[in-house]
Structure formats: structure tokens, C-alpha cells
Amino acid sequence: MELGLEGKSVVITGGTRGIGLASASAFLEEGASVVIAARKDDELAATKERLSGKGRVLTFRFDALDYRSFYDLADYAASALGTIDVWVNNVGASHPKSSGDEYTEDDLRWTEAMCFESAVHGAQAAFRYMKDHGGAIVNISSLAARVGTAGRSTIYGPLKAAVRLLSANQAAEYAAYGIRVNCVMPGFTMTETVQRSVSDSDKALVEERTLIRRMARPEEIAYPIVFLSSDKASYITGAALEVSGGRDIVLNPMYSYEKSGLL
Ligand SMILES: NC(=O)c1ccc[n+]([C@@H]2O[C@H](COP(=O)([O-])OP(=O)(O)OC[C@H]3O[C@@H](n4cnc5c(N)ncnc54)[C@H](OP(=O)(O)O)[C@@H]3O)[C@@H](O)[C@H]2O)c1
């Protein structure tokens, strides 16, 4: 299926690792040009080198905790690539303290900026360059927006739920300009960051409660992001696509495995 992304200009926040990196790679495979934004110069340079054989990759150093960075990123991408067609608000993270510790005001501000405000400023920055010709924005939410997890997602989950509703509101605000806004809700995804912190009990829980009995590979989140950004998703806007392998959708997820004797 031809996705129609050849020659399109794509911006991905937080694109040097994990889901952002896998998305950058997938967009390049479709012939798009990609601007990857993150904080660390060395990782930006290494990512550029790693991906440049696949197509046109540019990098931009930015910090999601400084809202002005989003507008600088948009200015840079539009001047380097001529315009912006696709913007992926991928940056986001749960606070390292997210295991039941007491949150300070600074911790809360940090989590809000990373998980929610990044999607507000990212979309507003993209809109400046999309409003004349249309485009697609994809916000990365989380399975934690649908199912609560005390401790790890006490603050992160509600903010990701806000991103889900924000996406619908942005879709409504930008519809008249030919801009579609959608949201992807990944389940547990085996990024390098997750690999470092995941416990055996996390893995066992994923196995027990997910229809596809494993964590996602980053590219399995990237492909839905690329599809939603493409012309083939031209009638999809304001949608939230959960990509969780069927995690916590029924009370007896192992039913077919047990019945078939395949467990
Ligand atoms: N992995 C999962 O299991 C999972 C599940 C559900 C949802 N998600 C969501 O998916 C998105 C991507 O997660 P991921 O696990 O792929 O992340 P990741 O592997 O930890 O990568 C994070 C990326 O963001 C950049 N970054 C971090 N802090 C930044 C900041 N302050 N300013 C600019 N860039 C920053 C990092 O580069 P630098 O450090 O160089 O800045 C890196 O490129 C996030 O929104 C996350 O909440 C992930």
C-alpha cells in the first residue's frame, strides 16, 4: 500500500531513542524527510549517522521543558524542509519518583510539562506551518490513559488521559484547516529505557494480561503512527488508537490459550 508520504516533511519530538527513533526510521522508509529533536547533542549526531543511509534526516537540539523550544523547532524544520506536513508529539515520560513517593511542586510541573504541555505547544507550533496546506499531528498518549496503575502512573496516567481528550479537541479546532489530529496509546513497549527498568514481575503481568503475550517492539508502535500520519488515514481524525496487544481488555485474557491447550 502506497502511503503517500514520499517527500513529506516530518517532525518528531524525542526521536533519538525508543518509539520516536523507530518512527523516524519508518517515516524515512516511506520516503519522508525527518527532523528529530531531543536534548543530547551526541545522541542526535549518532542518530543522524545511524539513519542517514535511509533518507534525509535533520536534527535539532531542544528541551521539552522550555516551551519556546517547540516554536524554535517548528521554525527550524519549516525553514530547512520548506514546510511541515506531519508532527509527532512523542516526547513524554513518567517522573522517576513515580512509585508512590511524595510529589513536590517541581515534580508535578516537570511531569505536566513533559506529558501534557508538550502536546499543547507541539501542536500549536505545528499549526503555524500547517494552517495553509493541512497536515497531520499524532500525539503519543499511553495505555495508562485508559487503565490506572497506582504508583508508576499515579500522575503520568491522568496526564496521558488528558492528551487523549486534547487530541479530540485539537482535531475539532484544526479540522477546517485540513489538519487531522490523532492519538496513539501504546502499551508496554520494549524501548532501551524500559529494558533497563523492567522487572520480571512486569514481564509476567504483561504475559498474563495481554492477548498478544509480550511487550511491543518499538516499530509495532511506529507503524500505526506512520499510518495515521499518512493519506491512507484521510478519514481518521480525533481518534485514539490503542496499540497494547489487547492488554486488560477482558477479564479472562488467557481464555483461547487455555481452551486450545496452547498455554
Ligand atoms: N515505552 C513504553 O512502554 C511506553 C508506553 C506508553 C507510552 N509511551 C510514551 O511514548 C513516548 C515515547 O516513549 P519512549 O519509551 O519511546 O521514550 P524513550 O525511549 O525514553 O526516549 C525518549 C526520547 O525523548 C527525548 N527526551 C527526553 N527528555 C526530553 C526533554 N526534556 N526534551 C526533549 N527531548 C527529551 C530523549 O532524548 P534525550 O534524552 O537526548 O533528550 C529520547 O529521544 C512517550 O510519550 C511515552 O510516555 C511509552
The ligand as a Gaussian input file, in Angstrom:
#p B3LYP/6-31G(d) Opt

LIG

0 1
 N        7.922000       2.745000      26.273000
 C        6.706000       2.486000      26.735000
 O        6.447000       1.391000      27.295000
 C        5.605000       3.494000      26.557000
 C        4.279000       3.102000      26.824000
 C        3.251000       4.015000      26.671000
 C        3.518000       5.309000      26.241000
 N        4.814000       5.671000      25.999000
 C        5.027000       7.054000      25.549000
 O        5.717000       7.015000      24.303000
 C        6.550000       8.169000      24.169000
 C        7.977000       7.723000      23.867000
 O        8.434000       6.903000      24.935000
 P        9.747000       6.010000      24.801000
 O        9.614000       4.944000      25.851000
 O        9.980000       5.623000      23.384000
 O       10.866000       7.061000      25.272000
 P       12.456000       6.879000      25.417000
 O       12.906000       5.608000      24.773000
 O       12.802000       7.085000      26.850000
 O       13.011000       8.099000      24.544000
 C       12.752000       9.381000      24.955000
 C       13.174000      10.381000      23.880000
 O       12.800000      11.676000      24.318000
 C       13.957000      12.514000      24.445000
 N       13.774000      13.381000      25.604000
 C       13.679000      13.024000      26.903000
 N       13.502000      14.123000      27.674000
 C       13.465000      15.190000      26.828000
 C       13.318000      16.580000      27.006000
 N       13.182000      17.141000      28.208000
 N       13.333000      17.370000      25.925000
 C       13.491000      16.842000      24.678000
 N       13.635000      15.529000      24.442000
 C       13.635000      14.717000      25.509000
 C       15.124000      11.547000      24.582000
 O       16.359000      12.091000      24.150000
 P       17.284000      12.991000      25.148000
 O       17.374000      12.234000      26.431000
 O       18.575000      13.133000      24.419000
 O       16.599000      14.288000      25.274000
 C       14.675000      10.415000      23.645000
 O       14.917000      10.768000      22.306000
 C        6.402000       8.945000      25.475000
 O        5.428000       9.944000      25.327000
 C        5.919000       7.884000      26.457000
 O        5.193000       8.449000      27.534000
 C        5.849000       4.799000      26.140000

